[in-house]
Amino acid sequence: MLQTVIISIALIVTERVFCQHHICLTKQIVDGTLTLNCSVDKLQFPIYLYTPTNTAIGKCAAPQVNTLKINRCGENVMQYLDTNTTSLTINVSSYNVSGIWTCAHGLFKENINIEVLQCPQNKDNHIGESIIGNENMPNLLSIRYHQNIEIKNDNKPIRLCGIVILPDSRIIFGDYFNQSLIIYKYFKFQFIFSLENEPRGMTGMTENKIAVTYAFSREIVILAIHDNHVTVINKLNMHLGKPFSIAYDEHQFAVEVGEGDDGLIAIIHSDGRINRTISNVTNFAYFTGNTIRLAFDAKRENVIIAAMSKNLVTCLDFDGKVIWSTVIQSPRGLVFLTDLTSRKKTLLLASKRCSTIYELNLDNGKDKVLLAAGQIKGPRYMAYHNKLFCIQNDGDAILTYYFND
């Protein structure tokens, strides 16, 4: 059972739930301290408490004969044998507690979702910390706002499924609602191309080529965008399952495939050959077809997954090993800023709830603010190419920026 409550660290919040499978997990926040209480019907196995990044932060061994009624299992873990309850306390101000926590007792597990609104405080600044002096991106010294683009599709409601910027600076918007691509040139509308199926994800490739996923027909379609028309280059049949989110790098795709327990990340060559599949053994995301965004670094053999429903961003290698995980409120779009000369990369992430664009350290996932507040409101999809940077703002407005030398 999964319980979800949004809590504020300034209030006292207590949650009561009914026991499921002989185990209960409740939470309380008082004066900025989170207490998780895991209770069981009969305490006969060790108790493990796991953070949203699947790290065992609290453990109590199975009680022995003549054990005291109250036992300290660690610096912040207590066990009360009269109620079969194990309690973990954490200071919210020094630890990002947002995400799904788990209590395990033998084969039984119980989850609880904790959301604490912790967003950057520089609400009056449109541009937060720049990436000046970033050793990973020495040629991108500052960022400046350029203009807004209002996307239109014959006055119909629009729902974006991705943005791509081509080398000639044309901007391609995928419209899921209207089953089409909307092409802009020099920040002005150029034409609309109707697709065969509903697009669920899209990514830029090389030159004028893009790839679009069709979940219904289980295809990845490779398209060439010309001056006034679009041609189909290839169609890759996805026998693994329905494709959704997609990212491209060095002649390979990283693709979100399938739903529920069958969900996985597939590494696929651009000709359709399957290179690797990464299962969800480490529980890095919920596969629903709507709540995952991807970034892909083929050289490092890393896939970065933004899992909206878990408030979690995870970097995996091709074997599925977790390189790092970081909890960020309402993660949305992911994009690499790639220096065309050095080929070095910087990873950016949009947080919808915090109205913030973060820069994430590729080695450990630590974040710092690039853009926050001001015009940034509920950012979602993003795209970058050759110093041009686009952000989908709340609604259908697109903000454009340039990185300067």
N, C-alpha and C positions, 0 to 999 in steps of 0.2 A: 504494500500500500504506500502511496506517495501523498504526503500532505504538503500543501503549499500555502504560505502566508507571507505577505510583505510586511516587514517590521521596521520600525524606526528606532535607532539606538537611544533616542531621548526618552522613550516611553518604557513602561513595564508591560511586557507582552508574555502571556502564558497560553499554551495551547494544550488542549486535552483531546485525546483520540481514543477510539476503541481498540482493544487488542486484536491483532491479526496474527494467526500462526503462532500463538503463545508468546508473542514479543511485542512490546510497545516502545515507541521512541517519541518523546515530547521535548519541547524547547521552551526556554524562558530567557528574556533579556531584561536585566535590571541594571540601571546606571552604567550602561555600556559593557556589561559582562554577560556573555552567552553561557547558559547552562543547558546541556543536553542530558536528559534522563532516559536511560534504556532499562526497561523493566521486563522481566520474564516470569513465566509461571513457576518454573522450577530451575534453579541455577545449578547446572551440572556440567557446563562446558565453559571454556574461556570466553570472555566478552571482548570483542574488538570494535572500536569506533573509527570509522574512516572519513577522511576529509573529502570535499568535492573533487580533489585531484587523485582520489583513491589511495591516499597515504594513511597507514594505520597510525593515528595520533594518540590513541588511548587503548590500553590492554589491561585486563585483569584475568589472572589465572583462575581456573576452577577452584572453588573453596574446598579446604581440607577439613577433616574432623577437628573439633575444638578451635576452629578459626574464630577470631573476634567478630562481634556483630558489625563493627565498622572497620573497614580495611582501606588503607591508602595504597593505591596501585601505581602511583606516579605523582609527580609534582602537582598535577591538576586533575587527577582522577581518584574518585572515592567510590567504594562499594558498600552498600547497606544491605546486610543479609536478612534483616527482618522484613524488608520489602522486596528483596531480590532486584535491587535497583543499582545500576552503575551510573555515576554522574561525572561529566566532563565539563570543566569551566574554562572559558577563553575570553581574553580581553579583546573586544571587537575593534577598538581603536588601533591595536597593534597587529591585528591579523584579519585578513579579508575572509570572512566566514561565508560569503554568499555562495550558493550552490547546493548540491544534493549531498547530504551526509547519510552515512549508513551505520547501523548497529548490527553486528553479526553474533549469533549464539549457536554454535554448531552449524547445522544446515539452514537455520532460519535467519532471515535478514529483514530489516525494516528500514525504509528510506524516509527522509524528511527534507523538504526544500526550504532553504533559508535565503531570503533576499534582503540585504541591507543596502540602502541607497547611499553609496559612497562615491561621489563624483568630484571632479576637480572643482576647486573653490574660485578659480579666476573667471567668474561669470561675467565680468565687465570687459573681458579681453576677447577680441575676435581672433587674434593670433596669439597662441600661447608660446611655449618654448619652440624655437625653430630648430632645424637640424644643422645649424652653423657649427662647424668643427667636428661633425660626426665623422669618425675615421672610416666608417663603412661607405660614406657617400661624400667624398671631398669636393666634388664639383657642384653639388647642390647646396648653395650657401644660404639662400633665403627664399621665402615664398610670398607672393603677392596676389591679391584678389584681382580677377580680370572682369568677369561679367556673369550674369545669370542667363540661363536658357530656359524658356518655357516650352516644354514638349507638347506637341499637339498631334492628334491622330483623328482628323475629321470630326473634331469636337466630341469624340467618344471617351468614356472613362478609360484610363490607362493603368496598367500594373506592370512595372518593370520586372524583368528577370535577369538583367545584366546590362553592363555598359562596356563598350570596346572603343579604344581610340586607335585609329590606323596610323601608319607612318606619315601619311599626308595630312594628318591632323583632323581628318573627318571623324565624327563621333557617331557610333552606331548604338541605338537603344533597342533592346529586345522587349516587345510588348506582349505579355502573356495573355491578357484579356482579349486582344484583337488579333492574335495569331500573326504577328507581323514584325518587321524590322523598320525602324524609323531612322533615316539617315540625315545627318546635318553636316554641312560643309561651311567652313569659315563662320561657325556659330549660327548659321541660318539653315532653315529647313530645306532639304534637297528633294527627297522622294521617300515613298513608302513601298516596301516589298512584302507581299503576302507570302506566308509560310504554309507548308503542307499540313503542319500539326502545331499544337500549342508548344511554344518553346518553354523549357523549364530552367535552362541555364545556358550561358554563352561565354566564350573566351576568345581573345585574340590569338592569332598564330603568327605567321610571318607574312611580310608584304601586305597584300590586301585580303588575306584569308582570315576567316573566323570559323569557329565551330559552335554549333547549336545542338542542345540535347532535346530529343522528343521522347518523353516518357511513354506516351500512349503506344507508339509504334516501336519502342525500344531501339532507337537509332541515335547515333551521333552524325550530324550532317555537316559536311565541310563546304563552305560557301566562299565565293570570290565576289568582293564588292567592287563594281566598276563605277564609271562616272554617272551613269544613269540607269543601270540595271544590275542584277545579281544573278550569278550562275552557280549551279550545283557542281562541285568538284568531285565529291565522293560521299558515300553513305556507309557508315560502319554499323553493322548489326550487333546489338548488345544481347548476346545469349545469356549473360550473367544476370540480367534483370533490367528494370527500368532505370535509365540514367537521369540524374537531376543536376546538381551543381557540378561544375567542371572548371578545371584550370589547365593551362598549357605551358610547357617549357621544354626546350631542346628536343623537339620531335616526339614528345610524349604528352599524354593527358593524365591527370589525376581526376577521377570521376566518382561522385557519390552514386552508388548503385543499390537499388532495392529498398525495402521498407521493413520496419520492425526487426525481428530477430535475424532476418535474412540480409539486413543492411551491411554493406562493406564499402571500402574504398578500393577502386581498381586503378592500377597503373597500366596504361594502354599505349602502345606505339601508335603513331599517327596513321599507320596503315591498318590498324585494327588488331594487331597481335597483342595478346595479354601478357604483360611483363610480370606483374605481381598482383596479388589481392591481399588486402589488409582487413582482417575481421575486427569486430568490435569487442574483442576479449577484454580490453582494459576499460570498457564502458565510457569511451570518450565522447559519445554523442547519442542522441535518440534519432533514429532514421525514420523520418516522416515524409520526406520529399519536399519539405518546405523550410526546415530549420537548420540547415547546414550551409556554410560558405567555405570555400577552399582557396588556398594558395599553394604553389608547387615550386620547389627548387630541385630540379633534376640532378644538378651537379652535386649537391649535398645529400641527395636521396632523402629529402624531407618533404612531408606533406603537413601543412598547417590547417587545422580544422577549427572553425568558429562554430560552436554549438550553442545556438540561441537559447534553447530550452534548458540548458545546464549552466548558462552564464559562464562558459568555460572555453578557453582557447588552448588547443593542444598541438604540440609538434611531435610527429611520429616519424620514425625511419621506415624504410621499405619492409622491414620485418615486423612492424607493428610495435616496436619498443618506444615507450614514451620518453622523448628527449627532455621536454618540459611541458608544464601546464600552468596556466595563469587564469585566475578568476576575474572576469571583467563584466560589468553590468551590460546586459542586452547587446552582445556582440553581433555585428552585422557584416558589412563588406570587408574583405581582405584584399590588399593589393601590394605588389612589389614595385618599388621604385628602383629601376635598374640604370646604372650609369652606362651609357653606350660606349664609352672608351674603356673603362676598367672592368665592366661587367659586374661590379660589386652591387649588392642589393641592400635595400632598406625595406622593412616590412611595416605597413601601415594597417591599422584596424579602426573601423567605425563603431562607436558605441551609441546606439539609438537613444537609450534612456539618458545617458550623460551628455548628449549633444557634444560629443568630443571625438576627435581623431587622434589616436595614439600611435606612437612609434614603438614597436616591440623589438627588443633585443633578440637577434636570431639565435644566440647561444643559450640564453636562459629565460627568455620570455618577459623580462622586466620591461615595464612600460614607462613612457614619459609623454607629456602632452605636446602635440604639434599644433592643433587647432582646437579651440573650445569656445562655445557660446557665440555671442554676437549673431552673425547670420547662420551659424551652424545650428540647425534645429532638427533633431531626430534623423541623423544621417544613416543611409542604408548602403546602396551599391556605390562603388568607386571604380575609377579607371585611371591609368597613367600611361603616358608614352612621351618620351623625348621632352621632358620638362612641363608638359601640359597635364593637369590634374583635374579630374571631374568628380564631383560628389553629388549623389542624389539626396536632396534635402527632404524634409517632411513634405509629403505631397509629391508633386511631379516637377518641382523646380530643381534645376541643375546649377550648382555653383561651379565656376571654373577658376582655376588658379594657374600661375606659372611659377616654377622654380627658377631662380636667377643664378647666373654665374657669379 
